[in-house]
Amino acid sequence: MSGTGPGRAAPRGALLVVGDVITDVVARHHGALAAGTDTGAAILTVPGGAGANVACWAARWGAGDVRLFGRVGADAAEWHARELTASGVRPLLVVDPEAPTGTVICLVDTGAAAERTFLTDSGASLRIGPGDWSDALLDGVVRLHLSGYLLFSASGRALAGVALAAARGRGVPVSLDPASTGFLRELGVGRFLSLVEGLDVLLPSGAEARLLTGLSEAAEAAAALSRRVPLVVVKDGARGALVARAGAVHARVPAIPATPRDTTGAGDAFTGAFLATLITGAGAGEAAAEGCRAGAAAVEGVGGRPGGGRWGRVGGGREVEGGAGLAGR
């Protein structure tokens, strides 16, 4: 499955994603957790992270040259580099000498909605900062995507500002996914909105759009946000997606029917396919339709990457040759 069908133009350049690379421990259980005792679950350890997931789905959707810039610990750096490379992504990873790679415990209820709850230890990803950045990362890049998780640490916010300014200086459009309603509340809506000034594309979930505007309807929230950011695409799960510009919703894209196993990474899949399609010169409506296709594919697998649950344990398998894609710092 990919968004590069007959008649689709080739990608016009590289996509650079700046964001988190995380080890996900996915525990799929059925029904409520039993407090104080055991709850049976099927457990997988898989590569994740919102930024890394977006990059992998963009590559799966035919984006061509996709690069992922992030910070990881030495404990799992080679494994993550190997998994990104296997997904068609060029890993540009800074290896943190002190902090371990971030880990997220994903609790997935295997009921009809396959809803998930995250327990997050961001680890090394919180320590990425402007000192890790080089404007040369933008060489050959036609789109820059920032993971919203960057905004939840002081150093990440500083890096996001430097990257956004560098991209604007080169005329490279910049997109961002807000990432987390819980962290958005901690950061503060007003602060978040001030940080995203100058963005070209904002890709919130329906819940995030409603939180950012205080409006109860996703369409109204999308329209309101598009008065601040030129293009707003709201990912609203089973209700599909909304595309808004200049204070009005211009397209409503239906969701693709799917039988969910795990909703982890569905929004990342949407974003990756959306950006991969934009890079070919397609319009936002067509790109959102491809995003819905990718989101449907994502929820039918386990974990946040294409291929849903094919991975083994951290460090398992063959050794990576030469630590390709890693940079010590």
C-alpha positions in Angstrom: 0.0 0.0 0.0 1.4 3.4 -0.9 0.3 6.8 -2.2 2.3 6.6 -5.3 -0.1 5.4 -7.9 -0.4 5.9 -11.6 -0.3 9.5 -12.6 1.2 10.6 -9.3 4.2 12.9 -9.7 7.5 12.0 -8.2 8.5 13.6 -4.9 10.1 17.1 -5.5 12.7 16.8 -2.8 13.5 15.5 0.7 11.3 15.5 3.8 13.0 16.2 7.1 11.2 15.2 10.3 12.6 16.5 13.6 11.2 14.7 16.6 11.2 11.9 19.1 12.5 8.4 18.7 11.1 6.2 21.4 10.9 2.5 22.4 7.3 1.5 22.7 6.2 -1.3 25.0 2.7 -2.2 23.8 0.5 -4.1 26.2 -2.8 -5.2 24.7 -5.4 -6.2 27.3 -9.1 -6.8 27.2 -11.4 -4.8 29.5 -10.6 -2.8 32.6 -7.2 -3.2 34.3 -7.5 -5.2 37.5 -6.0 -3.0 40.3 -3.7 -4.7 42.8 -3.4 -7.9 40.8 -2.7 -9.4 37.4 -4.3 -8.5 34.1 -3.5 -10.8 31.1 -2.0 -9.0 28.1 -0.1 -9.6 24.9 3.1 -7.5 25.0 5.4 -6.4 22.2 8.5 -4.1 22.3 8.6 -2.1 19.1 10.2 1.1 17.8 8.1 4.2 18.1 8.0 7.9 18.7 5.7 10.3 17.0 8.4 11.9 14.9 10.0 8.6 13.9 6.5 7.1 13.1 5.7 10.0 10.8 8.9 9.6 8.9 8.4 5.8 8.5 4.8 6.3 7.2 6.0 9.1 4.8 8.6 6.7 3.4 6.0 3.9 3.1 3.7 6.3 1.2 6.4 7.0 -1.4 8.0 10.2 -0.1 11.4 9.1 -1.4 14.2 10.9 0.6 12.9 11.0 4.2 15.2 12.0 7.0 14.6 11.7 10.7 16.6 13.9 13.1 16.3 13.1 16.8 18.1 12.2 20.0 18.4 8.8 21.5 20.4 7.0 24.3 23.3 4.7 23.6 21.3 1.8 25.0 19.1 1.4 21.9 20.7 3.8 19.3 21.9 1.1 16.9 18.5 -0.8 17.0 16.6 2.4 16.3 18.9 3.3 13.4 18.6 -0.1 11.9 14.8 -0.1 12.2 14.5 3.4 10.6 16.8 2.3 7.8 14.7 -0.8 7.2 11.7 1.4 6.8 13.3 3.6 4.2 14.2 6.5 6.5 17.7 8.1 6.7 18.4 8.2 10.5 20.2 11.4 11.7 20.5 10.5 15.3 22.3 12.3 18.0 23.5 9.8 20.7 23.1 11.1 24.2 26.0 10.0 26.4 23.9 10.1 29.7 20.2 9.8 29.2 18.6 6.5 28.0 16.3 6.3 25.0 12.8 7.4 25.8 10.3 4.7 26.6 6.5 4.7 26.4 4.2 2.1 27.9 1.2 1.8 25.6 -1.8 0.2 27.3 -4.3 -0.8 24.6 -7.8 -2.1 25.4 -8.6 -4.7 22.8 -12.3 -3.8 23.0 -14.1 -2.4 19.9 -12.4 1.0 19.9 -8.8 -0.3 20.7 -8.2 2.9 22.7 -4.8 3.4 24.1 -3.3 5.1 27.2 0.3 6.2 27.3 2.8 6.2 30.2 5.7 8.3 28.9 9.3 8.6 29.9 10.7 10.8 27.2 14.4 10.2 28.1 17.0 11.5 25.7 14.4 13.0 23.4 13.8 15.7 25.9 17.4 16.8 25.8 17.5 17.6 22.1 18.4 21.3 21.7 19.7 24.0 19.4 23.2 22.8 19.9 22.3 19.7 18.0 21.0 21.6 15.0 22.9 22.5 11.8 21.3 24.4 8.9 23.0 21.8 6.7 20.2 19.4 7.8 17.9 21.4 5.4 20.1 20.8 2.3 17.8 19.3 -0.4 14.8 19.5 1.9 11.4 20.8 0.5 9.4 20.2 3.6 10.2 20.3 7.3 7.9 18.6 9.9 8.3 19.2 13.6 6.9 16.8 16.2 4.8 18.6 18.8 6.7 16.7 21.5 9.6 19.1 20.9 7.6 21.9 22.5 7.3 20.1 25.9 10.9 20.8 27.0 12.8 24.1 27.1 15.6 22.8 24.9 13.1 21.3 22.4 11.3 24.6 22.2 14.5 26.4 21.5 15.4 23.8 18.8 12.0 24.1 17.2 12.4 27.9 17.0 15.8 27.6 15.4 14.7 25.0 12.9 11.5 27.0 12.0 13.6 30.2 11.4 16.1 28.4 9.3 13.4 26.8 7.2 11.6 30.1 6.7 14.9 31.6 5.6 15.2 29.0 2.9 11.5 29.2 1.9 10.9 25.6 3.2 7.3 25.1 4.4 7.0 23.8 8.0 4.3 21.6 9.5 3.7 20.6 13.1 1.5 18.0 14.9 0.5 19.2 18.5 1.0 15.6 19.7 -0.7 15.3 23.1 -3.7 16.9 24.8 -2.2 16.1 28.2 1.1 17.8 27.5 -0.8 20.7 25.8 -2.7 21.4 29.0 0.5 21.4 31.0 2.2 23.8 28.5 -0.8 26.0 28.2 -2.9 26.8 25.1 -1.8 30.4 24.8 1.9 29.5 25.1 1.5 26.8 22.4 -0.2 29.1 20.0 2.5 31.7 20.4 5.1 29.0 19.7 3.6 28.0 16.4 3.4 31.4 14.9 5.0 31.2 11.4 3.9 27.7 10.7 2.5 26.8 7.3 0.6 23.6 8.3 -0.9 22.5 11.6 -2.2 18.9 12.0 -4.1 18.5 15.3 -6.4 15.7 16.3 -10.0 16.6 16.8 -9.4 16.6 20.6 -6.4 18.8 20.2 -8.2 21.3 17.9 -11.0 21.6 20.4 -8.6 22.1 23.3 -6.7 24.8 21.4 -9.8 26.8 20.6 -12.3 26.0 23.4 -14.8 25.1 20.7 -16.9 21.9 20.9 -17.2 21.2 17.2 -14.2 20.0 15.2 -15.2 22.0 12.1 -15.5 25.2 14.1 -12.2 24.6 15.7 -10.5 23.9 12.4 -11.8 27.1 10.9 -10.7 29.1 13.9 -7.2 27.7 13.9 -6.9 28.4 10.2 -7.1 32.1 11.0 -3.7 31.6 12.7 -2.0 29.0 10.5 -2.5 29.1 6.7 -3.5 25.4 6.4 -5.1 23.4 9.2 -5.9 19.7 8.8 -7.8 18.2 11.7 -7.6 14.4 12.1 -10.8 13.3 13.7 -10.6 9.5 13.8 -13.7 7.7 12.6 -15.1 11.1 11.5 -12.4 11.5 8.9 -10.5 14.8 8.4 -11.2 18.4 7.9 -9.1 20.8 5.7 -9.4 24.5 6.6 -7.9 27.7 5.2 -8.5 31.4 5.9 -11.2 30.8 8.5 -13.3 28.3 6.6 -13.5 24.5 6.1 -12.8 23.7 2.5 -12.9 19.9 2.5 -14.4 17.1 4.6 -12.6 13.8 3.9 -14.3 10.6 5.1 -12.5 8.0 7.1 -11.7 4.6 5.6 -13.5 1.7 7.4 -11.2 -0.4 9.5 -11.2 -3.0 12.2 -8.9 -1.5 14.9 -6.4 -3.6 16.8 -4.3 -0.7 18.2 -4.9 3.0 17.6 -1.3 3.9 18.5 0.3 5.9 15.8 -2.8 6.4 13.6 -2.4 10.1 13.7 1.3 9.8 12.8 0.4 7.5 9.9 -2.0 10.2 8.6 0.6 12.9 8.9 3.3 10.8 7.2 1.0 10.0 4.2 -0.3 13.5 4.0 3.2 15.0 3.8 4.3 12.4 1.3 1.4 13.3 -0.9 2.0 17.0 -0.6 5.6 16.6 -1.7 4.4 15.3 -5.1 2.5 18.5 -5.7 -0.9 17.2 -4.8 -3.5 19.4 -3.1 -4.4 19.3 0.6 -7.7 17.5 0.0 -6.0 14.7 -1.9 -3.3 14.5 0.7 -5.8 14.3 3.5 -7.5 11.4 1.7 -4.2 9.5 1.6 -3.8 10.3 5.2 -7.1 8.7 6.0 -6.0 5.6 4.1 -2.8 5.4 6.1 -4.6 5.9 9.4 -6.9 3.0 8.6 -3.9 0.8 7.8 -2.2 1.8 11.0 -5.1 0.9 13.4 -5.3 -2.6 11.9 -1.7 -3.4 13.1 0.1 -3.2 16.4 2.4 -0.3 17.2 2.9 2.9 15.5 4.9 1.9 12.4 4.0 0.3 9.0 4.0 -3.5 9.3 2.2 -3.6 12.7 4.0 -5.8 15.2 6.7 -7.5 13.2 9.5 -6.4 15.5 11.3 -8.4 18.2 13.2 -7.3 21.3 15.4 -4.3 21.6 18.9 -5.2 20.4 17.8 -8.5 18.8 18.8 -9.6 15.3 22.0 -8.8 13.4 24.4 -6.0 14.4 24.1 -2.7 12.5 27.2 -2.1 10.4 29.2 0.9 11.5 26.3 2.5 13.4 25.0 4.1 10.2 23.1 7.3 10.8 24.4 7.9 14.3 26.2 11.0 15.6 27.8 11.2 19.0 27.2 14.2 21.2 
